């Protein structure tokens, strides 16, 4: 995902630094080439050669001399938002990469109040959408993880992902800056995570997620600047399941490293398209920083972590049984309600959507008897 640099959103707090102001109006009569060269020079002037950056920033260098400034964040932290803004303003990057995938990109364009409301509202429609998108078991896992996020949201009164929205805003103020999504698609992560667990492990994990109730304070969040709060909460719950930690954390470390290295490549500078080292800012949860550092100079094969095994026969039987039970319960409810009320019940959109979700697969007809 790339973004055009026309953002007019407000920055984090007031600032007197002219480098943080919006782009000036270009003089009239400039050709396209002259305008591009002028904006490039303006960005070069704003870019600090030896920036003083927050302690949460790690600097990595690519073989061609390109530089990655990796900002480790806590997903529920105002301090992390300020760290992201400070870094982008100081280094004026060519590319900003965030720990999001296309399935979570909508949070970039939502305001804080809408996100806060959405994070707390885990309803039937979200359950159905998750199951349709990821399958039964992976969909339920996604809902349970949303419950963890909703628990933290409710405790703190703060929506997740503020640092990513801040990165999106600040990238829009930097001439020629591209905005990339760097995380593995979430359906792949959930399907691989579910496939790594036995039935008993799935039940134990679901139980822990369902009954999460420990209070969390904003001080707890800031203490977790050395490890993201959401990932720390999950790590404590999945500590007994090394395979699950492998799919949710370690594999995504590899994927994020791959996308960050793809972004950290030389760019063409006007007016003669000369190749120059790129400056990149990566925004990821603090828990991923050590893994990215370990993998930075390794040969990586992401094909191995993108494959999803087909559902097992046991999984198919389990889904069929659950569908049968739910269809039976719905049918009994209609019978008890009577014909008229039953038809009215079946006409409700949410019930129709549920029936569509539970609809068995169509079998192909036999070509010849």
One Martini backbone bead per residue (centre of mass of N, CA, C, O) as a GRO file, in nm:
protein
  369
    1UNK     BB    1   0.093   0.038   0.026
    2UNK     BB    2   0.029   0.358  -0.087
    3UNK     BB    3   0.078   0.710  -0.032
    4UNK     BB    4  -0.023   1.020  -0.051
    5UNK     BB    5   0.118   1.353   0.019
    6UNK     BB    6  -0.192   1.498   0.158
    7UNK     BB    7  -0.190   1.533   0.451
    8UNK     BB    8  -0.397   1.718   0.725
    9UNK     BB    9  -0.321   1.619   0.982
   10UNK     BB   10  -0.244   1.628   1.298
   11UNK     BB   11  -0.010   1.642   1.519
   12UNK     BB   12   0.183   1.569   1.798
   13UNK     BB   13   0.136   1.827   1.901
   14UNK     BB   14   0.299   2.101   1.935
   15UNK     BB   15   0.526   2.293   1.712
   16UNK     BB   16   0.840   2.485   1.632
   17UNK     BB   17   0.937   2.308   1.407
   18UNK     BB   18   0.971   2.359   1.067
   19UNK     BB   19   1.005   2.048   0.984
   20UNK     BB   20   0.682   1.994   1.083
   21UNK     BB   21   0.560   2.125   0.857
   22UNK     BB   22   0.406   2.187   0.597
   23UNK     BB   23   0.414   2.215   0.280
   24UNK     BB   24   0.501   2.437   0.065
   25UNK     BB   25   0.441   2.647  -0.172
   26UNK     BB   26   0.489   2.652  -0.496
   27UNK     BB   27   0.610   2.805  -0.743
   28UNK     BB   28   0.517   2.939  -1.016
   29UNK     BB   29   0.604   2.778  -1.332
   30UNK     BB   30   0.681   2.496  -1.278
   31UNK     BB   31   0.800   2.217  -1.357
   32UNK     BB   32   0.791   1.896  -1.278
   33UNK     BB   33   1.097   1.862  -1.243
   34UNK     BB   34   1.142   2.111  -1.059
   35UNK     BB   35   0.948   2.027  -0.832
   36UNK     BB   36   1.087   1.764  -0.758
   37UNK     BB   37   1.366   1.885  -0.692
   38UNK     BB   38   1.271   2.078  -0.469
   39UNK     BB   39   1.148   1.862  -0.277
   40UNK     BB   40   1.406   1.699  -0.244
   41UNK     BB   41   1.572   1.929  -0.115
   42UNK     BB   42   1.385   1.976   0.124
   43UNK     BB   43   1.420   1.697   0.250
   44UNK     BB   44   1.731   1.708   0.281
   45UNK     BB   45   1.723   1.948   0.483
   46UNK     BB   46   1.545   1.797   0.704
   47UNK     BB   47   1.747   1.582   0.720
   48UNK     BB   48   1.917   1.418   0.965
   49UNK     BB   49   2.237   1.292   1.004
   50UNK     BB   50   2.233   1.296   1.350
   51UNK     BB   51   1.999   1.173   1.514
   52UNK     BB   52   1.790   1.206   1.801
   53UNK     BB   53   1.667   0.914   1.935
   54UNK     BB   54   1.492   0.697   2.070
   55UNK     BB   55   1.543   0.403   2.254
   56UNK     BB   56   1.334   0.237   2.056
   57UNK     BB   57   1.562   0.263   1.840
   58UNK     BB   58   1.683   0.073   1.560
   59UNK     BB   59   1.981   0.028   1.366
   60UNK     BB   60   1.992  -0.074   1.019
   61UNK     BB   61   2.199  -0.221   0.756
   62UNK     BB   62   2.248  -0.241   0.426
   63UNK     BB   63   2.459  -0.334   0.170
   64UNK     BB   64   2.387  -0.047   0.005
   65UNK     BB   65   2.343   0.167   0.270
   66UNK     BB   66   2.085   0.138   0.374
   67UNK     BB   67   1.838   0.255   0.623
   68UNK     BB   68   1.703   0.130   0.936
   69UNK     BB   69   1.438   0.249   1.148
   70UNK     BB   70   1.344   0.075   1.439
   71UNK     BB   71   1.030   0.088   1.596
   72UNK     BB   72   0.950   0.009   1.921
   73UNK     BB   73   0.624  -0.089   2.038
   74UNK     BB   74   0.319  -0.009   2.199
   75UNK     BB   75  -0.017  -0.052   2.116
   76UNK     BB   76  -0.080   0.103   2.415
   77UNK     BB   77   0.075   0.411   2.342
   78UNK     BB   78   0.168   0.742   2.356
   79UNK     BB   79   0.477   0.719   2.347
   80UNK     BB   80   0.494   0.569   2.074
   81UNK     BB   81   0.379   0.792   1.900
   82UNK     BB   82   0.610   0.992   1.956
   83UNK     BB   83   0.841   0.818   1.850
   84UNK     BB   84   0.742   0.805   1.558
   85UNK     BB   85   0.729   1.107   1.496
   86UNK     BB   86   1.024   1.178   1.562
   87UNK     BB   87   1.158   0.990   1.352
   88UNK     BB   88   1.027   1.089   1.088
   89UNK     BB   89   1.107   1.390   1.115
   90UNK     BB   90   1.423   1.340   1.126
   91UNK     BB   91   1.465   1.131   0.856
   92UNK     BB   92   1.292   1.147   0.610
   93UNK     BB   93   1.163   0.909   0.453
   94UNK     BB   94   1.099   0.690   0.182
   95UNK     BB   95   0.993   0.467   0.393
   96UNK     BB   96   0.700   0.314   0.551
   97UNK     BB   97   0.672   0.043   0.788
   98UNK     BB   98   0.407  -0.172   0.902
   99UNK     BB   99   0.230  -0.391   1.140
  100UNK     BB  100   0.043  -0.468   0.873
  101UNK     BB  101  -0.242  -0.572   0.694
  102UNK     BB  102  -0.509  -0.577   0.474
  103UNK     BB  103  -0.710  -0.667   0.720
  104UNK     BB  104  -0.608  -0.387   0.906
  105UNK     BB  105  -0.616  -0.104   0.745
  106UNK     BB  106  -0.877   0.048   0.852
  107UNK     BB  107  -0.745   0.186   1.112
  108UNK     BB  108  -0.614   0.436   0.960
  109UNK     BB  109  -0.924   0.577   0.896
  110UNK     BB  110  -0.988   0.589   1.199
  111UNK     BB  111  -1.105   0.707   1.471
  112UNK     BB  112  -1.073   0.672   1.805
  113UNK     BB  113  -1.377   0.633   1.882
  114UNK     BB  114  -1.442   0.413   1.676
  115UNK     BB  115  -1.225   0.209   1.768
  116UNK     BB  116  -1.321   0.183   2.058
  117UNK     BB  117  -1.600   0.069   1.986
  118UNK     BB  118  -1.508  -0.172   1.808
  119UNK     BB  119  -1.322  -0.318   2.020
  120UNK     BB  120  -1.573  -0.371   2.227
  121UNK     BB  121  -1.745  -0.497   1.972
  122UNK     BB  122  -1.837  -0.835   2.001
  123UNK     BB  123  -2.030  -0.980   1.759
  124UNK     BB  124  -2.204  -1.177   1.544
  125UNK     BB  125  -2.095  -1.052   1.283
  126UNK     BB  126  -1.793  -1.096   1.352
  127UNK     BB  127  -1.807  -1.399   1.378
  128UNK     BB  128  -1.906  -1.461   1.090
  129UNK     BB  129  -1.676  -1.320   0.938
  130UNK     BB  130  -1.443  -1.486   1.058
  131UNK     BB  131  -1.545  -1.765   0.959
  132UNK     BB  132  -1.558  -1.700   0.653
  133UNK     BB  133  -1.251  -1.612   0.627
  134UNK     BB  134  -1.104  -1.865   0.826
  135UNK     BB  135  -1.294  -2.043   0.953
  136UNK     BB  136  -1.389  -2.186   1.232
  137UNK     BB  137  -1.134  -2.209   1.419
  138UNK     BB  138  -0.987  -1.947   1.326
  139UNK     BB  139  -1.224  -1.758   1.384
  140UNK     BB  140  -1.243  -1.812   1.689
  141UNK     BB  141  -0.955  -1.721   1.750
  142UNK     BB  142  -0.992  -1.430   1.660
  143UNK     BB  143  -1.212  -1.360   1.868
  144UNK     BB  144  -1.040  -1.419   2.121
  145UNK     BB  145  -0.822  -1.206   2.053
  146UNK     BB  146  -1.020  -0.969   2.051
  147UNK     BB  147  -1.085  -0.998   2.349
  148UNK     BB  148  -0.811  -0.920   2.453
  149UNK     BB  149  -0.810  -0.638   2.325
  150UNK     BB  150  -1.078  -0.545   2.460
  151UNK     BB  151  -0.977  -0.566   2.748
  152UNK     BB  152  -0.756  -0.351   2.725
  153UNK     BB  153  -0.937  -0.126   2.619
  154UNK     BB  154  -1.126  -0.114   2.868
  155UNK     BB  155  -0.903  -0.060   3.084
  156UNK     BB  156  -0.774   0.210   2.921
  157UNK     BB  157  -0.937   0.374   2.699
  158UNK     BB  158  -0.769   0.250   2.438
  159UNK     BB  159  -0.680   0.227   2.122
  160UNK     BB  160  -0.535   0.047   1.893
  161UNK     BB  161  -0.272   0.160   1.671
  162UNK     BB  162  -0.161   0.460   1.705
  163UNK     BB  163   0.126   0.432   1.569
  164UNK     BB  164   0.016   0.378   1.278
  165UNK     BB  165  -0.143   0.641   1.242
  166UNK     BB  166   0.100   0.821   1.288
  167UNK     BB  167   0.269   0.717   1.049
  168UNK     BB  168   0.063   0.793   0.830
  169UNK     BB  169   0.066   1.094   0.882
  170UNK     BB  170   0.378   1.154   0.863
  171UNK     BB  171   0.421   1.043   0.576
  172UNK     BB  172   0.234   1.272   0.445
  173UNK     BB  173   0.478   1.502   0.508
  174UNK     BB  174   0.669   1.343   0.311
  175UNK     BB  175   0.837   1.357   0.042
  176UNK     BB  176   0.794   1.054  -0.139
  177UNK     BB  177   0.655   0.883   0.068
  178UNK     BB  178   0.608   0.550   0.148
  179UNK     BB  179   0.342   0.306   0.230
  180UNK     BB  180   0.375  -0.004   0.411
  181UNK     BB  181   0.280  -0.338   0.442
  182UNK     BB  182   0.449  -0.597   0.663
  183UNK     BB  183   0.245  -0.819   0.727
  184UNK     BB  184   0.102  -1.104   0.766
  185UNK     BB  185  -0.168  -1.249   0.692
  186UNK     BB  186  -0.399  -1.332   0.931
  187UNK     BB  187  -0.517  -1.602   0.820
  188UNK     BB  188  -0.247  -1.751   0.812
  189UNK     BB  189  -0.177  -1.734   1.110
  190UNK     BB  190  -0.432  -1.877   1.225
  191UNK     BB  191  -0.414  -2.144   1.065
  192UNK     BB  192  -0.129  -2.222   1.165
  193UNK     BB  193  -0.194  -2.215   1.467
  194UNK     BB  194  -0.417  -2.431   1.473
  195UNK     BB  195  -0.248  -2.662   1.335
  196UNK     BB  196  -0.035  -2.670   1.590
  197UNK     BB  197  -0.279  -2.786   1.754
  198UNK     BB  198  -0.441  -2.956   1.968
  199UNK     BB  199  -0.742  -3.006   2.099
  200UNK     BB  200  -0.656  -2.959   2.395
  201UNK     BB  201  -0.503  -2.693   2.342
  202UNK     BB  202  -0.742  -2.535   2.231
  203UNK     BB  203  -0.916  -2.551   2.488
  204UNK     BB  204  -0.714  -2.416   2.683
  205UNK     BB  205  -0.685  -2.150   2.531
  206UNK     BB  206  -0.984  -2.067   2.524
  207UNK     BB  207  -1.019  -2.056   2.829
  208UNK     BB  208  -0.811  -1.831   2.886
  209UNK     BB  209  -0.942  -1.614   2.698
  210UNK     BB  210  -1.234  -1.609   2.824
  211UNK     BB  211  -1.097  -1.553   3.140
  212UNK     BB  212  -0.995  -1.271   3.102
  213UNK     BB  213  -0.938  -1.021   3.401
  214UNK     BB  214  -0.696  -0.860   3.438
  215UNK     BB  215  -0.576  -0.577   3.542
  216UNK     BB  216  -0.489  -0.263   3.362
  217UNK     BB  217  -0.246  -0.018   3.335
  218UNK     BB  218  -0.067   0.243   3.209
  219UNK     BB  219   0.190   0.160   3.359
  220UNK     BB  220   0.207  -0.122   3.235
  221UNK     BB  221   0.256  -0.030   2.947
  222UNK     BB  222   0.524   0.129   2.993
  223UNK     BB  223   0.674  -0.124   3.107
  224UNK     BB  224   0.631  -0.262   2.805
  225UNK     BB  225   0.858  -0.131   2.616
  226UNK     BB  226   1.021  -0.419   2.609
  227UNK     BB  227   0.715  -0.534   2.569
  228UNK     BB  228   0.439  -0.590   2.434
  229UNK     BB  229   0.137  -0.619   2.580
  230UNK     BB  230  -0.018  -0.809   2.395
  231UNK     BB  231   0.220  -1.011   2.359
  232UNK     BB  232   0.259  -1.066   2.660
  233UNK     BB  233  -0.019  -1.178   2.720
  234UNK     BB  234   0.008  -1.408   2.514
  235UNK     BB  235   0.270  -1.537   2.619
  236UNK     BB  236   0.154  -1.619   2.898
  237UNK     BB  237  -0.074  -1.809   2.762
  238UNK     BB  238   0.141  -1.966   2.542
  239UNK     BB  239   0.388  -2.095   2.697
  240UNK     BB  240   0.279  -2.407   2.659
  241UNK     BB  241   0.296  -2.328   2.326
  242UNK     BB  242   0.547  -2.329   2.109
  243UNK     BB  243   0.398  -2.346   1.833
  244UNK     BB  244   0.237  -2.083   1.871
  245UNK     BB  245   0.477  -1.894   1.900
  246UNK     BB  246   0.594  -1.955   1.622
  247UNK     BB  247   0.348  -1.841   1.449
  248UNK     BB  248   0.296  -1.552   1.594
  249UNK     BB  249   0.612  -1.461   1.610
  250UNK     BB  250   0.856  -1.592   1.453
  251UNK     BB  251   0.732  -1.587   1.165
  252UNK     BB  252   0.679  -1.277   1.167
  253UNK     BB  253   0.969  -1.195   1.188
  254UNK     BB  254   1.043  -1.299   0.909
  255UNK     BB  255   0.839  -1.138   0.741
  256UNK     BB  256   0.922  -0.855   0.837
  257UNK     BB  257   1.213  -0.873   0.741
  258UNK     BB  258   1.150  -0.906   0.443
  259UNK     BB  259   0.989  -0.635   0.400
  260UNK     BB  260   1.214  -0.448   0.504
  261UNK     BB  261   1.429  -0.531   0.294
  262UNK     BB  262   1.265  -0.451   0.044
  263UNK     BB  263   1.258  -0.140   0.131
  264UNK     BB  264   1.586  -0.148   0.177
  265UNK     BB  265   1.649   0.037  -0.098
  266UNK     BB  266   1.742   0.193  -0.350
  267UNK     BB  267   1.697   0.516  -0.489
  268UNK     BB  268   1.577   0.767  -0.701
  269UNK     BB  269   1.737   1.067  -0.797
  270UNK     BB  270   1.702   1.373  -0.870
  271UNK     BB  271   1.730   1.432  -1.218
  272UNK     BB  272   1.908   1.137  -1.299
  273UNK     BB  273   1.835   0.869  -1.138
  274UNK     BB  274   2.013   0.821  -0.904
  275UNK     BB  275   2.148   0.595  -0.691
  276UNK     BB  276   2.037   0.583  -0.348
  277UNK     BB  277   2.019   0.547  -0.034
  278UNK     BB  278   1.787   0.446   0.186
  279UNK     BB  279   1.517   0.556   0.405
  280UNK     BB  280   1.380   0.371   0.683
  281UNK     BB  281   1.068   0.309   0.859
  282UNK     BB  282   0.989   0.094   1.131
  283UNK     BB  283   0.670  -0.037   1.272
  284UNK     BB  284   0.683  -0.229   1.573
  285UNK     BB  285   0.667  -0.447   1.798
  286UNK     BB  286   0.886  -0.503   2.049
  287UNK     BB  287   0.880  -0.825   2.024
  288UNK     BB  288   1.016  -0.812   1.714
  289UNK     BB  289   1.304  -0.692   1.723
  290UNK     BB  290   1.497  -0.931   1.789
  291UNK     BB  291   1.414  -1.106   1.539
  292UNK     BB  292   1.499  -0.901   1.322
  293UNK     BB  293   1.793  -0.886   1.401
  294UNK     BB  294   1.858  -1.192   1.361
  295UNK     BB  295   1.743  -1.192   1.043
  296UNK     BB  296   1.877  -0.964   0.868
  297UNK     BB  297   2.137  -1.161   0.749
  298UNK     BB  298   1.955  -1.378   0.646
  299UNK     BB  299   1.829  -1.645   0.482
  300UNK     BB  300   1.502  -1.633   0.338
  301UNK     BB  301   1.186  -1.840   0.348
  302UNK     BB  302   0.849  -1.756   0.310
  303UNK     BB  303   0.704  -2.005   0.189
  304UNK     BB  304   0.702  -2.177   0.457
  305UNK     BB  305   0.504  -1.940   0.608
  306UNK     BB  306   0.245  -1.950   0.380
  307UNK     BB  307   0.143  -2.219   0.432
  308UNK     BB  308  -0.168  -2.422   0.426
  309UNK     BB  309  -0.318  -2.670   0.559
  310UNK     BB  310  -0.544  -2.886   0.522
  311UNK     BB  311  -0.808  -3.003   0.653
  312UNK     BB  312  -0.901  -3.233   0.857
  313UNK     BB  313  -1.114  -3.489   0.917
  314UNK     BB  314  -1.181  -3.405   1.204
  315UNK     BB  315  -1.258  -3.114   1.139
  316UNK     BB  316  -1.494  -3.186   0.954
  317UNK     BB  317  -1.658  -3.339   1.165
  318UNK     BB  318  -1.682  -3.110   1.370
  319UNK     BB  319  -1.827  -2.906   1.188
  320UNK     BB  320  -2.071  -3.089   1.124
  321UNK     BB  321  -2.174  -3.117   1.413
  322UNK     BB  322  -2.212  -2.816   1.476
  323UNK     BB  323  -2.409  -2.759   1.247
  324UNK     BB  324  -2.624  -2.963   1.334
  325UNK     BB  325  -2.684  -2.846   1.613
  326UNK     BB  326  -2.765  -2.558   1.519
  327UNK     BB  327  -2.993  -2.645   1.328
  328UNK     BB  328  -3.160  -2.793   1.544
  329UNK     BB  329  -3.205  -2.551   1.733
  330UNK     BB  330  -3.347  -2.373   1.522
  331UNK     BB  331  -3.577  -2.569   1.453
  332UNK     BB  332  -3.693  -2.591   1.741
  333UNK     BB  333  -3.755  -2.291   1.776
  334UNK     BB  334  -3.962  -2.279   1.543
  335UNK     BB  335  -4.156  -2.496   1.650
  336UNK     BB  336  -4.220  -2.353   1.926
  337UNK     BB  337  -4.319  -2.077   1.789
  338UNK     BB  338  -4.433  -2.139   1.521
  339UNK     BB  339  -4.510  -2.060   1.207
  340UNK     BB  340  -4.518  -1.747   1.201
  341UNK     BB  341  -4.278  -1.694   1.393
  342UNK     BB  342  -4.076  -1.869   1.241
  343UNK     BB  343  -4.077  -1.704   0.979
  344UNK     BB  344  -3.989  -1.442   1.113
  345UNK     BB  345  -3.720  -1.550   1.218
  346UNK     BB  346  -3.608  -1.633   0.927
  347UNK     BB  347  -3.618  -1.318   0.822
  348UNK     BB  348  -3.381  -1.249   0.973
  349UNK     BB  349  -3.076  -1.150   0.871
  350UNK     BB  350  -2.895  -1.292   1.089
  351UNK     BB  351  -3.019  -1.575   1.044
  352UNK     BB  352  -2.957  -1.599   0.743
  353UNK     BB  353  -2.653  -1.571   0.777
  354UNK     BB  354  -2.619  -1.821   0.956
  355UNK     BB  355  -2.728  -2.025   0.749
  356UNK     BB  356  -2.510  -1.966   0.537
  357UNK     BB  357  -2.273  -2.058   0.717
  358UNK     BB  358  -2.410  -2.360   0.766
  359UNK     BB  359  -2.394  -2.440   0.487
  360UNK     BB  360  -2.338  -2.692   0.302
  361UNK     BB  361  -2.161  -2.829   0.075
  362UNK     BB  362  -2.145  -2.877  -0.261
  363UNK     BB  363  -2.202  -3.149  -0.456
  364UNK     BB  364  -2.089  -3.308  -0.711
  365UNK     BB  365  -2.194  -3.449  -0.981
  366UNK     BB  366  -2.240  -3.729  -1.152
  367UNK     BB  367  -2.151  -3.799  -1.472
  368UNK     BB  368  -2.163  -4.124  -1.436
  369UNK     BB  369  -2.330  -4.444  -1.383
   0.00000   0.00000   0.00000
